[in-house]
Amino acid sequence: MPWRPHWRRPVTKVLLWLKRAGAHIDQPLLTLLLLALGAGLFVLYSASGQDWELINRQLVNAMTALVLLWLVSNISPQRLESMAVPVYVLGLLLLVGVALFGEISHGARRWLDLGVVRIQPSEGMKLAVPMMLAWYFARREAVLRLADFAVAALLLAFPLWLIAKQPDLGTTLLIGASGFYVLFLAGLSWRLMAGLAIAAVAAMPLVWNLMHDYQRRRVLILLDPSQDPLGAGYHTIQATIALGSGGLAGKGWLRGTQAQLDFLPERHTDFIFAVFGEEFGLLGELLLLLLFLLIIGRGLTIAAHAQNTFSRLLAGSITLTFFTYAFVNIGMVSGILPVVGVPLPLISYGGTSLVTLLVGFGILMSIQTHKKLVAS
């Protein structure tokens, strides 16, 4: 029997464990996500004024989110489907708890103190709502009727109403989009969508009266930021200056005057795309958009090849919600959409939104890799 070094056996065990641990990781998607996270840390260092403490916190956020991505990727889609109703009901109960007992901060009631931890339940609904709607349509697939879409709309409307009352316009928009994508992918007719769009336009005067003063102000500032150049319009004006001054190739890393001289507010969170555009120019922005498109393309590919209705609807909704994150943030920074407080996905500083996003991508990986295992 040939002699083998003693160290080979534990090394072999570690390699086998790593192989099993990575069995449910989709390598193309993980590579794209790591590239985006790396780009985010790179520009965040500049946007934060070279604040290493903030970078370290974001690294912890990213590592935590990646661990959760790995854990979720190991949960089978069948188990995720069985969890949809309990997760949705728990999320609703927490939202009701926020409405009754939540902490008020900056005029909004969004956080719930559970004693040992302080949570924002609306973030969890970004995944709980599409899971619930995908579960519902998977059960009704064989006899799907218009009434089923009405029931699904109610399942979507209740959490949206609770979140809008907090108020939290950005999260309401994202959860509304995630639910709409499930309805659309389930077969909502174009004729009905056109009717709903016409009804929405007709209801604009009513919606305007129901909006908070600060929300109406945001819409007016979108139309003409110069109305209040040192107040509500300041963010939009400074972001536009930063994007325009970047030109084709940008001013270079750490050389963006709007960011480095503190003219640009919220530059490490909601307006980080303006920092990116100023320092890396149009070419850098196009590369970032290409990276986002590749992530979206991979997600839609996973959705298209999903093995059942629940997986297909959930994967499609998660992917298109990521698109909504990027579209709304870039539109907000570019001045074509109101400022609603939506971060740039995988780039902006923040832990809660990053965890939600990567848990969603963990679900995509579960759908993709468990499909392969069943097929084999």
VOKOL-324811 format. One line per field, with one value per residue (C-alpha): residue in one letter; chain; x, y, z. Coordinates in nm, 4 decimals, decimal comma. Each point is the difference from the previous one (the first is absolute). Layout:
N
r <- c(a_...)
c <- c(A_...)
east <- c(X_...)
north <- c(Y_...)
up <- c(Z_...)
//
This chain:
376
r <- c(m_p_w_r_p_h_w_r_r_p_v_t_k_v_l_l_w_l_k_r_a_g_a_h_i_d_q_p_l_l_t_l_l_l_l_a_l_g_a_g_l_f_v_l_y_s_a_s_g_q_d_w_e_l_i_n_r_q_l_v_n_a_m_t_a_l_v_l_l_w_l_v_s_n_i_s_p_q_r_l_e_s_m_a_v_p_v_y_v_l_g_l_l_l_l_v_g_v_a_l_f_g_e_i_s_h_g_a_r_r_w_l_d_l_g_v_v_r_i_q_p_s_e_g_m_k_l_a_v_p_m_m_l_a_w_y_f_a_r_r_e_a_v_l_r_l_a_d_f_a_v_a_a_l_l_l_a_f_p_l_w_l_i_a_k_q_p_d_l_g_t_t_l_l_i_g_a_s_g_f_y_v_l_f_l_a_g_l_s_w_r_l_m_a_g_l_a_i_a_a_v_a_a_m_p_l_v_w_n_l_m_h_d_y_q_r_r_r_v_l_i_l_l_d_p_s_q_d_p_l_g_a_g_y_h_t_i_q_a_t_i_a_l_g_s_g_g_l_a_g_k_g_w_l_r_g_t_q_a_q_l_d_f_l_p_e_r_h_t_d_f_i_f_a_v_f_g_e_e_f_g_l_l_g_e_l_l_l_l_l_l_f_l_l_i_i_g_r_g_l_t_i_a_a_h_a_q_n_t_f_s_r_l_l_a_g_s_i_t_l_t_f_f_t_y_a_f_v_n_i_g_m_v_s_g_i_l_p_v_v_g_v_p_l_p_l_i_s_y_g_g_t_s_l_v_t_l_l_v_g_f_g_i_l_m_s_i_q_t_h_k_k_l_v_a_s)
c <- c(A_A_A_A_A_A_A_A_A_A_A_A_A_A_A_A_A_A_A_A_A_A_A_A_A_A_A_A_A_A_A_A_A_A_A_A_A_A_A_A_A_A_A_A_A_A_A_A_A_A_A_A_A_A_A_A_A_A_A_A_A_A_A_A_A_A_A_A_A_A_A_A_A_A_A_A_A_A_A_A_A_A_A_A_A_A_A_A_A_A_A_A_A_A_A_A_A_A_A_A_A_A_A_A_A_A_A_A_A_A_A_A_A_A_A_A_A_A_A_A_A_A_A_A_A_A_A_A_A_A_A_A_A_A_A_A_A_A_A_A_A_A_A_A_A_A_A_A_A_A_A_A_A_A_A_A_A_A_A_A_A_A_A_A_A_A_A_A_A_A_A_A_A_A_A_A_A_A_A_A_A_A_A_A_A_A_A_A_A_A_A_A_A_A_A_A_A_A_A_A_A_A_A_A_A_A_A_A_A_A_A_A_A_A_A_A_A_A_A_A_A_A_A_A_A_A_A_A_A_A_A_A_A_A_A_A_A_A_A_A_A_A_A_A_A_A_A_A_A_A_A_A_A_A_A_A_A_A_A_A_A_A_A_A_A_A_A_A_A_A_A_A_A_A_A_A_A_A_A_A_A_A_A_A_A_A_A_A_A_A_A_A_A_A_A_A_A_A_A_A_A_A_A_A_A_A_A_A_A_A_A_A_A_A_A_A_A_A_A_A_A_A_A_A_A_A_A_A_A_A_A_A_A_A_A_A_A_A_A_A_A_A_A_A_A_A_A_A_A_A_A_A_A_A_A_A_A_A_A_A_A_A_A_A_A_A_A_A_A_A_A_A_A_A_A_A)
east <- c(0,0000_0,1559_0,0895_-0,2055_0,0841_-0,2102_-0,1145_-0,1748_-0,2963_-0,1204_0,0646_-0,2083_-0,2814_0,0052_-0,0121_-0,2921_-0,1840_0,0585_-0,1281_-0,3167_-0,0403_0,0217_-0,2290_-0,2896_0,1958_-0,0576_0,3521_-0,0871_-0,2433_0,2349_0,2848_-0,2168_-0,1177_0,3565_0,1067_-0,2852_0,0804_0,3668_-0,0920_-0,2249_0,2787_0,2342_-0,2281_-0,1242_0,3551_-0,0018_-0,3595_0,0540_0,3059_0,2392_-0,1797_0,1504_-0,2429_-0,2932_0,1735_0,0583_-0,3674_-0,1009_0,2394_-0,1722_-0,3365_0,1170_0,1454_-0,3165_-0,2156_0,2166_-0,0252_-0,3788_0,0045_0,1837_-0,2387_-0,3100_0,1466_0,0096_-0,3741_-0,1924_-0,2709_-0,2530_0,0905_-0,0112_-0,3478_-0,1185_0,1385_-0,1801_-0,3239_0,1600_0,2584_-0,2696_-0,2264_0,2909_0,0952_-0,3561_-0,0083_0,3276_-0,1318_-0,3088_0,2346_0,1869_-0,3275_-0,0975_0,3288_0,2711_0,2627_-0,0416_0,3166_0,0193_-0,3790_-0,0348_-0,0974_0,1999_0,1929_-0,1126_0,1993_-0,0265_0,2216_0,3013_-0,0040_-0,1423_-0,1439_-0,1630_-0,2697_-0,0731_0,3370_-0,0972_-0,3199_0,2068_0,0414_-0,3038_-0,2517_0,1293_0,0401_-0,3623_-0,1354_0,2102_-0,1309_-0,3594_0,0251_0,1766_-0,3051_-0,2459_0,1917_-0,2405_-0,3165_0,1370_-0,2751_-0,0363_-0,1234_0,3327_0,1820_-0,2382_0,0851_0,3712_-0,0422_-0,1485_0,2907_0,2281_-0,2063_-0,0189_0,3764_0,0381_-0,2613_0,1745_0,3396_-0,1348_-0,1458_0,3423_0,0690_0,2659_-0,0509_0,3172_-0,0731_-0,3670_0,1097_0,2416_-0,2448_-0,2762_0,2285_0,0961_-0,3662_-0,0979_0,2729_-0,1483_-0,3463_0,1454_0,1973_-0,3025_-0,1902_-0,1647_-0,1481_0,1284_-0,3584_-0,0518_0,3351_-0,0946_-0,3286_0,1794_0,2433_-0,2882_-0,1678_0,3253_0,0316_-0,3628_0,0630_0,3006_-0,1920_-0,1159_0,3500_0,1421_-0,2348_0,0967_0,3747_0,1997_0,1274_0,3610_-0,1038_-0,1843_0,3043_0,2209_-0,2207_-0,0007_0,3769_0,0410_-0,1751_0,2107_0,2883_0,0840_-0,3133_0,2037_0,3686_0,1295_-0,2733_-0,2063_0,1579_0,3573_0,0519_-0,1180_0,1974_0,3276_-0,0429_-0,0607_0,3135_0,2049_-0,1236_0,0530_0,3464_0,1220_-0,0061_0,1013_0,2807_-0,0528_0,2270_0,1678_-0,0342_0,0020_0,0000_-0,3698_-0,0443_-0,3731_0,0624_0,3383_-0,0992_-0,3282_-0,2338_-0,1805_-0,2269_-0,0694_0,2906_0,0807_-0,3619_-0,2770_0,2172_0,3068_-0,0704_0,0758_0,3412_0,0600_-0,0969_0,2167_0,3111_-0,0353_-0,2067_-0,2417_0,2247_0,0063_-0,3766_-0,0488_0,2239_-0,1994_-0,3261_0,1416_0,0807_-0,3553_-0,1396_0,2078_-0,1352_-0,3551_0,0603_0,1281_-0,2996_-0,2484_0,1774_-0,0443_-0,3667_-0,0562_0,1421_-0,1689_-0,1723_-0,3343_-0,2309_0,0994_0,3699_-0,0581_-0,2167_0,2239_0,3245_-0,1480_-0,1313_0,3301_0,1949_-0,2344_-0,0107_0,3794_-0,0512_-0,2493_0,2551_0,2560_-0,2458_-0,1602_0,3314_0,1667_-0,3148_-0,0153_0,3648_-0,0380_-0,2994_-0,2631_-0,1686_-0,0854_0,2387_-0,1512_0,2897_0,0843_0,3688_0,2068_0,0011_0,3285_0,1769_-0,1530_0,0963_-0,2475_-0,0531_-0,3738_-0,0541_0,3181_-0,1131_-0,3439_0,1531_0,2473_-0,2564_-0,2103_0,2932_0,0484_-0,3566_0,0915_0,3011_-0,2171_-0,2437_0,2839_0,2160_-0,2740_-0,1492_0,3281_0,0131_-0,3550_0,0666_0,3074)
north <- c(0,0000_0,3325_0,2454_0,3212_0,3109_0,0421_0,3463_-0,1238_-0,1571_0,3177_0,2087_-0,2446_0,0221_0,3804_-0,0048_-0,2425_0,2183_0,3094_-0,1861_-0,1013_0,3490_0,1581_-0,2490_0,2455_0,3095_0,1193_0,0971_0,2436_0,1920_0,0007_0,1338_0,2873_0,0811_0,0059_0,2326_0,2368_-0,0141_0,0685_0,2992_0,1224_-0,0127_0,1737_0,2984_0,0010_0,0680_0,3178_0,0971_-0,0345_0,2249_-0,2961_-0,1099_-0,3405_-0,0534_0,0252_-0,2305_-0,2570_0,0145_-0,0527_-0,2945_-0,1536_0,0673_-0,1662_-0,3057_-0,0421_0,0280_-0,2512_-0,2510_0,0388_-0,0399_-0,3316_-0,1186_0,0850_-0,1591_-0,3298_0,0128_-0,1843_0,1848_-0,2487_0,1041_0,3676_-0,0546_-0,1564_0,3024_0,2606_0,0275_0,0033_0,2582_0,2223_-0,0228_0,0702_0,3013_0,1355_-0,0432_0,1880_0,2810_0,0258_0,0081_0,2901_0,1874_-0,0498_0,0042_0,1056_0,2614_0,3433_0,1402_0,3030_0,0095_-0,3633_-0,3153_-0,2782_-0,1844_-0,2548_-0,0558_-0,3658_0,0469_-0,1958_0,1384_0,2980_-0,0965_0,1620_-0,2536_0,1695_-0,1197_-0,3625_0,0533_0,0616_-0,3785_-0,1131_0,1625_-0,1568_-0,3355_0,0136_0,1027_-0,2640_-0,2626_0,1120_-0,0099_-0,3373_-0,1363_0,1592_-0,0746_-0,2596_0,2108_0,3549_0,2615_0,3768_-0,0359_-0,1579_0,3146_0,2047_-0,2125_0,0330_0,3777_0,0056_-0,2072_0,2658_0,3034_-0,0657_0,0098_0,2912_0,1948_-0,0684_0,1050_0,3105_0,1161_-0,0073_0,1870_-0,1682_0,0829_-0,1713_-0,3356_0,0214_0,0479_-0,2959_-0,2406_0,1138_-0,0688_-0,3449_-0,0938_0,1416_-0,2048_-0,3195_0,1013_0,0809_-0,3228_-0,1998_0,1159_0,3336_0,1129_0,3061_0,1225_-0,0034_0,1709_0,2732_0,0474_0,0211_0,2545_0,2167_-0,0296_0,0969_0,3116_0,0906_-0,0427_0,2350_0,2934_-0,2243_-0,1425_0,3536_0,0968_-0,3119_0,0614_0,1520_0,3534_-0,1135_-0,2484_0,2678_0,2222_-0,2669_-0,0217_0,3783_0,0161_-0,2717_0,2264_0,3031_-0,0488_0,3719_0,0761_-0,0768_-0,0247_0,0050_-0,2211_-0,2772_0,0450_-0,0026_-0,3760_-0,0130_0,3060_-0,1190_-0,3542_0,1406_0,2150_-0,3015_-0,2236_0,2680_0,0986_-0,3602_0,0220_-0,3028_-0,1479_0,1691_0,2044_-0,3039_-0,1913_0,2258_0,3086_0,0787_0,3551_-0,0254_-0,2979_0,0860_0,3605_-0,1106_0,1644_-0,3273_-0,1180_-0,3654_-0,0862_-0,3351_-0,1220_0,1168_0,2248_-0,2189_-0,0368_0,3725_-0,0582_-0,2923_0,2074_0,2953_-0,2094_-0,2613_0,1885_-0,1355_-0,2972_-0,1069_0,0370_-0,2160_-0,2714_0,0042_-0,0187_-0,2920_-0,1793_0,0582_-0,1269_-0,3174_-0,0620_0,0577_-0,2224_-0,2818_0,0341_-0,0088_-0,3054_-0,1782_0,1009_-0,1208_-0,3447_-0,0417_-0,3332_0,1147_0,2999_0,1095_0,0068_0,1737_0,2770_0,0561_0,0048_0,2376_0,2362_0,0094_0,0734_0,2714_0,1586_0,0295_0,1785_0,2327_0,0808_0,1042_0,1811_0,2052_0,0981_0,0993_0,1822_0,1800_0,1091_0,1015_0,2205_-0,1928_-0,1508_0,1476_-0,0547_-0,2987_-0,1393_-0,3138_-0,1061_-0,1112_-0,3813_-0,1616_0,3383_0,2309_-0,0243_-0,1855_-0,3351_-0,0638_0,0509_-0,1952_-0,2965_0,0052_0,0089_-0,2824_-0,2188_0,0469_-0,1064_-0,2970_-0,1030_0,0258_-0,2256_-0,2507_-0,0103_-0,0506_-0,2537_-0,2163_-0,0221_-0,1459_-0,2503_-0,1210_-0,0268_-0,2118)
up <- c(0,0000_-0,1046_0,2736_0,0138_0,2019_0,3152_-0,1062_-0,3152_0,1814_0,1834_-0,3126_-0,2051_0,2571_-0,0151_-0,3801_0,0022_0,2519_-0,2127_-0,3064_0,1826_0,1489_-0,3438_-0,1720_0,0074_-0,1049_-0,3558_-0,1041_-0,2838_0,2212_0,2997_-0,2165_-0,1243_0,3524_0,1354_-0,2814_0,0868_0,3723_-0,0758_-0,2150_0,2803_0,2584_-0,2437_-0,0610_0,3609_0,1203_-0,2074_0,0765_0,3755_0,0020_0,0449_0,3175_0,0835_0,2885_-0,2385_-0,2501_0,2745_0,0973_-0,3619_-0,0233_0,3028_-0,1653_-0,3215_0,1768_0,2071_-0,3119_-0,1895_0,2855_-0,0029_-0,3798_0,0434_0,2723_-0,2055_-0,3136_0,1883_0,0726_-0,2695_-0,1976_0,1392_0,3543_-0,0985_-0,1420_0,3254_0,1895_-0,2150_0,2009_0,3504_-0,1096_-0,1524_0,3058_0,2348_-0,2125_0,0193_0,3773_0,0325_-0,2233_0,2204_0,2990_-0,1601_-0,0539_0,3649_0,1908_-0,2462_0,0769_-0,1592_-0,1580_-0,2323_-0,0207_-0,1117_0,1901_-0,1678_0,2717_0,2574_0,3193_0,1069_0,3051_-0,1220_-0,3533_-0,1915_-0,3392_-0,3047_-0,0999_-0,3329_-0,1339_0,0493_-0,1954_-0,3143_-0,0091_0,1993_-0,2380_-0,3254_0,1795_0,1145_-0,3407_-0,1787_0,2454_-0,0615_-0,3795_0,0120_0,1857_-0,2451_-0,3208_-0,1377_0,0471_-0,0182_-0,0365_0,0259_0,3585_0,0929_-0,1134_0,2152_0,3059_-0,0778_-0,0305_0,3519_0,1336_-0,1486_0,0989_0,3759_0,0728_-0,2436_0,1944_0,3321_-0,1381_-0,1756_0,3330_0,1688_-0,2428_-0,2159_-0,3668_-0,1269_0,1639_-0,1028_-0,3600_0,0055_0,1658_-0,2327_-0,2954_0,1305_0,0373_-0,3380_-0,1694_0,1436_-0,1272_-0,3416_-0,0290_0,1167_-0,3063_0,0792_-0,3319_-0,1839_-0,0375_0,3756_0,0606_-0,2465_0,1844_0,3328_-0,1430_-0,1223_0,3402_0,1719_-0,2153_0,0723_0,3744_0,0006_0,1553_0,2850_0,0484_0,0037_0,2847_0,1966_-0,0336_0,2834_-0,0420_-0,0401_-0,2713_-0,1980_0,0413_-0,1559_-0,3080_-0,0446_0,0451_-0,2646_-0,2490_0,0939_0,2501_-0,0219_0,2040_0,3118_-0,1014_0,3587_0,1442_-0,1551_-0,3433_0,1265_-0,0323_-0,3604_-0,1085_0,1544_-0,1363_-0,3498_0,0253_0,1136_-0,2822_-0,2632_0,1181_-0,0299_-0,3799_-0,2032_0,2109_0,3382_0,2233_0,1523_0,3238_0,3098_-0,2243_-0,0234_0,1253_0,0786_0,2275_0,1468_0,0811_0,1654_-0,2490_-0,0724_0,2866_0,0828_-0,2278_0,1640_-0,0045_-0,2338_-0,2204_-0,0390_-0,3738_-0,0374_0,1609_-0,2350_-0,3032_0,0975_0,0608_-0,2780_-0,2571_-0,2572_-0,0799_0,3631_0,0262_-0,3096_0,1467_0,3230_-0,1937_-0,2008_0,3263_0,1209_-0,3317_0,0261_0,3515_-0,1238_-0,3018_0,2191_0,2314_-0,2879_-0,1435_0,3328_0,0056_-0,3566_0,0819_0,3389_0,0523_0,1385_0,0143_0,3501_-0,0877_-0,3324_0,1452_0,3020_-0,2001_-0,2564_0,2669_0,1914_-0,3183_-0,1239_0,3467_-0,0184_-0,3320_0,1719_0,2737_-0,2611_-0,2288_0,2787_0,1604_-0,3278_-0,1119_0,3343_-0,0181_-0,3654_0,0783_-0,1988_0,3086_0,3414_0,2915_0,1826_0,2025_-0,1993_0,0192_-0,2992_0,0328_0,1085_-0,0183_0,2629_0,3654_0,2178_0,1638_-0,0076_-0,3723_-0,0827_0,2093_-0,1648_-0,3475_0,0577_0,1738_-0,3136_-0,2161_0,2331_-0,0885_-0,3695_0,0583_0,1857_-0,2925_-0,2488_0,1827_0,1477_-0,3488_-0,1234_0,2828_-0,0645_-0,3720_0,0541)
//
